[in-house]
């Protein structure tokens, strides 16, 4: 409990003991004022998987690639780039739904992918405020077995988006069957996440003539280049980028249909709408491909668009042009808009001025934990070591997704992960193991030079030891403020999802290993 909360509770106890009826009336009146200004129209949250910011025309990407996003950016109350809490779905979506950083929500890897039941998610908080809630997931990590069903009256697979469109089109109508309740709808669009599928009808959206694209680029096709030691030649990189951009165009097309359905409902002006992404996608900008391997700019800089209702009577968004707010603040924004309180320990809403930087976290890598801290256009990467890197790490990663590495590893997947997890469990997240100090690297985010190809994510190293040390202290302070004092990770008990063979196959198709825990 914070000092502020202790003072608040002490004050309430004193008031009750003294029989201060006037104070009680004032508190009640304050509650009435909050209730009166609460948003009771629709709240819609749309998350797009693996969409990097510089793939969007409004934020420097090819203008013909994302017409729906670009149009929304022109109409939104605020549109800009934000910072994802991590570089892959499990920690990042858990942070977005709970308002807690990955270390606090404890969803830092695939074997800890279940949301803890004591954490109050966006749909649970809004349901408690009287909202009818409907969700449409597409990534297997976001299914009910992983805890994402909590708070939803209905949670269904997105598939082609037809049900989500129908739900949005019927907002506020008797046919919706919600007995006059305000409604919250969440939809998660899977593309542009791999596999990348060639869609010939969208080829004219590509910013340059398309190379000869395969019908499908699977995660297994991309896997060899996940290893930083394996170079990616430029021709192959162009093919992968173009295939990804086609998936971006398809995601934008799906978004456009959802937004058109929302407009058909007649509730567009009354809707609080947020559109963002859980993380980006990398094409060797930082040595790897896909996502989840590091905290590169291309992986954590994502779009964020917020449209407040036309007759909004609540507070203004406390954002300036050029800000990079963290998407972990979305939860508090939606809950406060509905008249609720964000909750102790959660990130502040976008209605509150927040001048601290944005944290991103990535744990349990190849002996490494990574923390990123973005202030304005500077990014500090903090790397701590909990174990020596294992030479078989990337070969085992290939095995974990059901593929065959070029060279067989000298250890099993179970043995390697057991060693890493045991060492991870004994080390402090920021400080790492004794005798191995963290490595700090400072980058300046810059605009690409004129004439650069699309999706050119530029970061320039900054060699200023004083600036690095100062920003390192701010990173550590921000991490402790969000997560508490450093301590080894807690042992999670229970919480092993029961997945069907089809769900496990879907995880592997997305590039993830199914749960490996021995106690499942």
N, C-alpha and C positions, 0 to 999 in steps of 0.2 A: 504494500500500500504506500502511495506517495505521501509526502508531507501535506500536499494540498488536500488530498482526500482525508487524512487524519484531522486536519483543521476543520474540514467541512462536517465530518461526523461529530466531532467534539462540539462544534457550534450548535448542531441540531439537538444534541443531548442536553446542552445547557438551556436551550430555549424551552424544551419540553419540561425540564425540571423546574424552571421558573414560571411555567404557565404562561409563556409569552404568546397570547392569542393573536396579537397584532402581527407578530412575525409569522405565525402559521398562516394567517390570511394572506400575507404578502407572498409567501411561497406558493400558496394555492393560486393566487392571481397570476403569478409568473408562469405557472404551469398552463393556465388558461391562455395566456398570450402566446406561448410556444405552440399550443394546440391550434390556435386560430390561424397562425401563419404556416402551419404544416402543409406541405404539398399533398393533395389528395387526388391528383390526376395520375395517369399512367407513368411508371418508371420503366425504362427499357435499357438494358445493358447488352451490348453486342461485343463479343470478343472474337478476334480473328487470330488463328494460330500461325505463329512463325512469320508474322508480317513485320519486316524491318521498315523503319521510317523512310529511308531514302528510296524505297520502291514506290512511294506514294507521290503523285504529281504535285500535290499541294506543299510537299516538303522536300522538293528537289528532284523527285523521280520523273519518269516519262509521263507527260500530261495525258496521253491517250490511254495509258495503262489502267488508270483508276478514276474514271469519270464520276462514279457515284460518291466515292470518298472526297474527291475534289469539290464536288457540288456541295456536299455537306459541310466541308471546311469553310466554304464561303458563307454559309448560313449559320454556322455554329456560334454560340456565345464565345467560346474559346477553342481554338484549334492550334495545336503545336506538337512538338515531339516531347515524349516523356521517357522516364527511365523505368525499365522493368525490374522487379525485385530479384530476378535470377534469369538465367539464359536457357531454361527449359521448363516444360509445362508443370511438373509436379510442384516444385517450390514456388514458382511464379504465380500460378493460379491459386494455390493455397494462400499465398500472401494477399492477393487481390480480394479473395472471398472473406478472409478473416481480418484484414487490416493489420496483420502482424508479419514482421520480417521472417524469413525462412528459419533462422535459428530459434525464434520464439514459437513459431507454429509447428516446428519439428518435422516438417515435411521436406527433408533435404535430399532424399534419394528414393529409389524405387521400392525398397523394402520398408520405407516409412512413408508411403504415399497416402495412407488413410488419414483423413481429417479427424483430429481428436474430437470426441463428442462434446467435450466441455467448451469448445470454441464456438462462438456464435457467428454464423456466416451471414452474408447479405440477405439471402432469402429468409433465414430464420428471424433476423432482426426486423425485416419488413413484414413478415407474417405476423409477428407479435404486435406490429402497429396497425393490424387490420387489413393488410393487403392480401388479395388472392395472388398466388404465385405459380408461374409456369416456367419450365426450363426445357431447353433443347440442347443436348450435348452432342459432340461428334468425336472428341478424343476419348479413347477408352479410359484414360486416367480420371476422367470427370464423370464416370458412371456411379450409380448408387453404391456398388460394393466398396468404393473408396470414400464414401461419406457425403457425396455431393447431392444425395436425395433429401437431406435434412432441410426442412423449411419449405419444400416445394409441395404444393397440392398435386402437381403432376410434373414428372420429369421424363422426357422421351428422347429418343434418338433423333437428331436433326435430319439425317438422311439427305434428301434433296431439298429440304427446307419447306415443303408444302404445308406441313402442319404448323410450323412456326409462322408462315405467312398468313395462314387462316386465323391463327390466334391473334396476331397483330391487327388484321383487318377487322376483327370483331370487337376490338377494345371498346368498352363502354356501352355495348349493346346488350339488350335482354338475352340475345342468343348466346352471349358469353356465359350465362348461368352463374354469375358471381354475386348475385343478390345485392347489387349496388356497391360492392367493395371496390376500392381502387386496386389497380392491377400492376404487378411487377412481372416482366418477361425478360428472361435471359436466353440468348442464343449464341452458341459457339460454332463458328465456321471453321472447318478443318483446313482447307487450302488457305494459304500456299504451302502448308506442311507437305513434305514428301510422303508418298510417291508423287512425283511430278508427272502429270498426264498431258499429252499433246491434245489440244482442242483446236482443230483446224479453223473453226468459226471465229476464233479469237486471235489468229495469227497476225491479222492486220493491226492489232494493238501493240505489237512489239515495237520498240523504239528504233530498231534497225532490222534489215533483212535477216530473217531467221536462218541460222545454220540448219543443216540437215538434222532435224530433231527425231529421236526415237519416239515410238508411241508411248513409252512409259519409262521413267527413270526411278527405279526403286531405291529404297534405303540400302539394300545390298549392293546396288550399282555404285552408290556414293561411298560406301564404307571404307574402301582402301585408302581414301584420302583423309579420313578422320584422324589418322596418325600424322602428327606434325612432321615426322621424318620423311614422309612420302610427298614429293613435289607434284603439283598439278600444272600441266602445261596449259598455255593460254587458250589454245583451241578447245581443249576439253572444258576449261573453265567457262568459255563463252557459251558452249552448249548447255552446261548446267545452269548458268545464269538465265539464259533464254527460256529453258524449261521451267525454272522457278517463276520467271516473270509471267508466263502463261498461267501458272497457278494463281499468281497475284490477280491477274485479270479475271479469272474465274471466281475467286473470292469476292472481288469487287462486284461482279455480276450478281452473285448471291446476295450481297449486302444491298445492292440496288433494289432487288425484289422485296427484301424485307422492309426497306424504307418506303417503297411504293405501297406496300400493304398497310403500313402504319398511316400513311397519308389517306388511304381509302377509308380508314376507320373514322375519319373526321376528328381525330384526337391529336393530330400533329402539333397544333399550337399549345395544347395542354400537357404535352409529354415532356418529361425530363429524360433526355437521351444521352447515353455515353457509349462511345465506340472506341475500342483500344485493342491492343494485341498483348499476348502473354510474353512474347520474346521475338527476336529477329532470326536471321539465318546468315550463315557465314560461308564465304567462298574463298577461303585461304587468306583473308585479310589479316588474320592473326595466327595463321599456320594450320588451321583445321577447316573442316567443311561441316555443313549442317548446323547443329547447335548443341549446347550443353557441355562443351569441352572447356570453355573459358568465359571471360566476361568482356569480350571485345565490344567495341562501340557498335558494330553491326549486329550484335546479339542482344544488346540491352536498350538501344535507342529505338523506341516504338512510337507510333502515332497515338495521339489522345485527342478526341473531339468531344466537347460537352455542349449540348444544346439545352438551355434552360427554357421553361415554359414562357409563352409570350406574355402572360400576365403575372410573371414571377414577382412575389412580394417578399421573398426571403433575402438573405444577404447576397452581395455580389461575390463573384469568384475573385479570390485574392491572387490573381496570376497576372504577370506582366509578359509582354511580348519577349520571346527569347528564353523564358523560363523552361526548365526541364523537370517538372514535378514527377514524383514517383507514383506509379499506378497503385501502390499499396494504399494510397489516400482515397481511392475510389469508394471503398466501403463506407468510410465515415461520411463522405459527401452524400451518398444516397440515403443513408440512415438519418443524418441531420436534416436533409431536405424533407423527409417524411415526418419530422418532428421528434425524432428519437435522439438519444445520446450515443456518441461513438463508442464509448466503453473504455475503461481504464486500460492503458497500455497500447491501444491501437494508434495507428498513424493519424495525424490530424486531417481534417477534411480540406478540400480545395477552397472552402470559404474562409479559411484561416490563413493569415500570412505566415509563411514558413520559409525562413531564410537559410536554414541548415541545408546541407547538400542531400542528395539522394543516394541511398545505399542499395547495392546489389550483392547477393551472397551466393556462393557456390561451394559446396562441401563434398568431402569424400571423393576427391579426384585421385590421380595417380600419386598418392602420398602428399597431396597439396590441397589446402583450403584457399579460396580466393575471395577477397572482399573488394568491391569497387565503390568509390565515392565520387560523385559528380557534383561539382560546384560551377555554376555558369557553364563555360565550355571547357573546363579542365576536369580530367579524370585521373584519380589516383588508384592504382591497382596494388593491393596489399596481398602478398602471397606468404603463407606460413606452411611449414613442413611438419607433418605428423609422422611421416615414414619416408624412407628412400624410395625413389621411383622404381617401379618394377618393370624390367625389360619385356615382360610378357603382357603388360596391361592392355595394349591395343589389340594383340592377337586374341586375348580372352574376350575383349569387347566384341570382336567379330563373331566368335563362337556364341556369345550370349544372345545375339540377334538371329541365330540360326544359319549363319554363313560359315564359309570355310576360309580361314586365313591362309595367305601364301606360304607362311612358315608355321608349322605347328608349335604351340607354346610348350614349354617344359614343365608346366604346372596345370592343374585343373582350375576351372572357374571357381569352384567351391573353395579350394585352398587359397587362391589369390585373394578373393574377396574376404575370406575369414581373416587373413593376415592384415589386410588394410583396415578392416572394420575394428579389429582388436587394437591396432595402433591408434586409430582415430578416436576410439573411446577413452584412451589414456591421455590425450593431448588437449591443451587449451585451444580453442578455435582461432584466436588471433595470435597468440604467442607461439603456438606450435610446440614441438618437443624441445626439451632443454638442450642448450648448446647449438641450436640452429636458429639464428635470428631471422625474422621475416624479411622479405625482399620488397621494397617499395619502388614503384615506377610511375612517373608522372607523364601524362599525355595532354596535349592541347587538341581539342576538336576544332577542325577547320573546314571551311567550305571547299569543295573540289574546284580545281582550276577551270577556267572557261574551256569548253570543248571536251571536257572529260566524259567518258562513257557513263551511262546510267549506273546507278548503284555504286558510286565511288565514295566509299566511307574513308574520310581522311582523318588521320590522327598523327600528330607530330610530337616526338619525344621532347621533354623539357628537362634540361640538365641544370637544375638549380637546387642545390642541396638544402638551402634554407627554406625554399618553398615546399620541397618534398617533406621535410621534417614538420613544418607547420601544418601542412594539410594532413599528414599522418596523425598528428595529435587530434585534429578535428574529426578525422575518420574514426579513431578509437573512441572519442567522446560520443559521437553519433551512434556507434554500434552499441556502446554500453547503455546509452539512453533508450535505445530501442529494444535491447535484448537482456539488460541486466549485467551484473558483474560476470567476468569470465569464469567459466567452470567447465569441466569436461562434459560431454553430452550425456543427457539422461538416457537410461535404458527404457525403451518403450516396451510395454508388455501387451500381449494380445494384439488385436488390430491386424490380423492377417486376412486379407480379402480372399474369399472363395471364388476363384475365377473358373469359368468354363474353358474347355480347350479352344473354343472359338475366340474367347477374349484374350487368351494367352497368345494365340496366333496373330490377333490384331495388334497386340503390343509389339510383337517382333516385327510386324510389317511397318510399324512406325519407327523402328530403330531402337526399341527398348527391350530389356530383358524382363521376363516375368519374375515375380518375387522369388528370392533365393533363400529366404530365412529358414533356418533349420527347425524352428519351433512352429511352423505353419502346419 
